[in-house]
Amino acid sequence: MMKRFSALLLSLMLSQVSFAQYIEEIGSLETVYEARARSVLNTILRPTDYTLVVAIEMDRDEKKLKEFHDEMDVQYLPGMPLMGDAPTLGKATNKLHEMKSKTDISVVLSRNVNPETEKIIKELLTSKLHLDATSGDSVTVKRIELPADPPKAEPKPDILPELTWKMWTLIVIMSLLALSGLMFWAWRRGRAQEPRKELKENHDYKHTEKDQETEENPQEVVAAATSEPGTAAVVEPEFNMDAVKQHILAIAAQYPQLASRAVTEFTLNESAGDASLLMEFLGWDTSKRVFTDVPAMAWARLGKAVKEREGSSTKSETETAVRNVYKAILAAYVEHEMSSDEENPFSFVLKMREEERLQILDKETPANIAVLCLHSPAEVTAGIVGSLDAEKRVKVLAEISRVEKLPHNVVQAVISSFNQKLTEMRMRPEPRIEGASVLAKVIRGMSPEEEMDLLALFANDNPEELERLRRVILTFDDLKLVPSDILSEVLNSYEVDSLYAALFKTHTAFYNRILATLPERKAMIVERDLTDMVAIPQRKKTAEVRREICQQVEKVMYSRSLRVGDLVDGTVRAVRSV
């Protein structure tokens, strides 16, 4: 009886030891399956969206268990520590898989995961872990509300410190200082805006509103009383020294001989001291450069006056001297202008508006126009000749070249002819309206696309109107007539895509003429794109670039005194300055 009890107790103890060994091997195999399952689920889910539980049952086969341990011992020397997890060893792990009898995998998903993913999860786990439903393997998917990440606590805003009585005192003091500074600035500005007591004697001076009010309500400015009794009050006029300086320099630049003669006469006949003060006011270097015709005798007088002067001159002395010399120069200038008007018998024609003068010249003979040109300044003569048609222009130039002398009766006859034409024109006015110019303004006021369509319509249905229009504004088709240097200057500033859009669907000869003005590499790129027609540009961009190129060419032509109409006629003539 005692022997049976001992044997039963021994068998129970051995079974408990063997069961403990199986628990360790089951855990190792579950770790392998869990790692593989997580590697699959992490590809389609976030780690926070699921949790995983793996349960494995094994056959309790002592023989296979012994083979597993033997395989483990073979791979390491006796007595050496086991490096790493045992299930990671290949042959030993295969022994464990042979002992597996059933696998249960439970996947717990969060409620916010799409339900359609459940089927995908089962299929992937079954395929990856080589599960067999006939052997009792299963994959179970359940849903619960998984705990989310704890919300981050928002930082509380910093509370501003309470203002103490010291801070309030500082704020009040700074406010008072700012207010006092603002009042001081307003006072200084009011003082600066007070009218200066100087006389503005510039002949180009225009009265302002304040000056007009002063003229309507004049006030006498009384000088300080002198020590002598009975001294009368003196009105002190205003005198703008800067304006006078600019006017003297302008007169000297326009009429250097006249200004030099006026300064010379004043120096020799009136006061060399005042003239020397003017030279110091303008600057001696500037005076030598401006008054080039002052003789050596006058410069000697000026040097002597500077040498004999005692001390530096006061402001009032300088103003008086400058005023006296300025009056002499201004008198000579006014006398010259008046004599010029009286000497020119055709001044009434030259002072007419350009439209009226052109209307009279259309009805005059070339001989009379030639006489007018001989009495006109060079720039006015160029404008008159430039406004004539080609045939009449040649005749006028021929008449000018043949003139050797002009008898008084001939000049008077021409003057009578012009007066008669002027009287007829004013009695029966014939306003000149250039329809092509008006139409050109209307077209340029349209959008670029409308302009391109309208020019194409004129070319097909109304070529005569297009011919008149071509002499007013530059059309894109007339770029082939523009000189190469102007085209190169304008087109070099455009990119390749803009040039491609402008030249799209143009004739080969036309765009070859345009590309010849571009650098070689740039021209090759544009030509290749036009040949291959790499893309169809927007019609709006094509119209905009074409108009912009034409306008830029027109600006360059007018800066070089060239007319648009002369390109069509094949001639070049100067543009009259307006």
C-alpha angles and dihedrals in degrees: 000000000000091000092054092051092050092049091050091048092049092050091051092051092049091050091052091051092048092048090053089054091052091051091058093048091047090053091051092051092046089053090055093050093045093052091050092046093051091050088057097045094046089065093064105021138045115248089242093056098066147022127206136215123186122194120184131184121204135199110248097230111158092195094056091042090054090049089053092053092045090052090051092050093049093058095057135043117253114272095017118124117252110254115215130344117327095227090063091069110097108221095034091051091051088058089056091050089054089056093050113109104170139011126199118186119188118194116193112199131193117249092243092064115105111258091224089070093066093077091046091051092053093048094048095047093047091050098042097044095039094235121181118206091197090061092052099264114147143177117211123192120198134173132221137153102271116206111260126218111286111261115256113248110243112233113251115242116257112257114230114239117253115258113250126208089262092058092048090051091051091049092051092049093049091048092052091049091050092048092050090049091051092050091049091051091050090050093050091047091052090051091049092053094055111114115264116239097237132119115244102211096163109131090221092055114132121203116243126211091264091051091051091051089050091051091051091049105031119193125196117237108212120202122225114279116257125228092253114086119242096029110153122233113264123215108223109210124209118255123192105206095186093053091048091050093051092047093050091050091048093052091046092050093049098039109019095166093049093050093045092049092050092050091046094051092047092049095048100037108029122017129340089185093061090046091052090052089052090052091051090047092053094037124256094249091051092046093052090049095047103038096051097154098055106123125236092252091061092047088051090053090050092051091049091051091052091049094049095047113108116218127334121315121249125238094255092051091051092049092050093049094047090048093053096048092042090055090054093050092044092050091052090047095051092045091052094049093049093047091049091055092047094046095052108077091194096055091114089060095044092051093054122104115268094245092053093046092051090050091054094045091054089066098039127096120249090246093057091045089052091054090050091050091052089058095044131086117262095254092049091048090053090052093048094049092044093055094058126090119257098261096046091044092058091050093050092050090049091052091050092051092052096051113109101157136004117216116213093242091055092053091048091050091053090048090052090050092052092046090051092050090047092051092049091048093052092046093047106023117199109195114213113228117179105206094190091056091049091048090048091055090049092050093048088051090060126082117275092251092052090049092052092049093047093051090049089050091051091049091055104034107019112026093160092060089047090054091055091045092051090063092058106040131020115250123206093246090057092062087094087068095053116102114261096240092057092047091048092050092051103037097047089071093061126088124239095255092052092050090047091052092048095048096041112134094001124137118277093237091051098051091041087059090050095044091051089072094055128083112276098249094046091047091051092053093049092045091051092050091048092049095047094036089218093184141359108245121217113270090228092057092048091053094045095050092046093052092045092051091050092049092049091050090050091053092051091047093051090047087057093045095250126142126225091222092057090064090061093044093045094239134105126217137165121270115234114244114239 
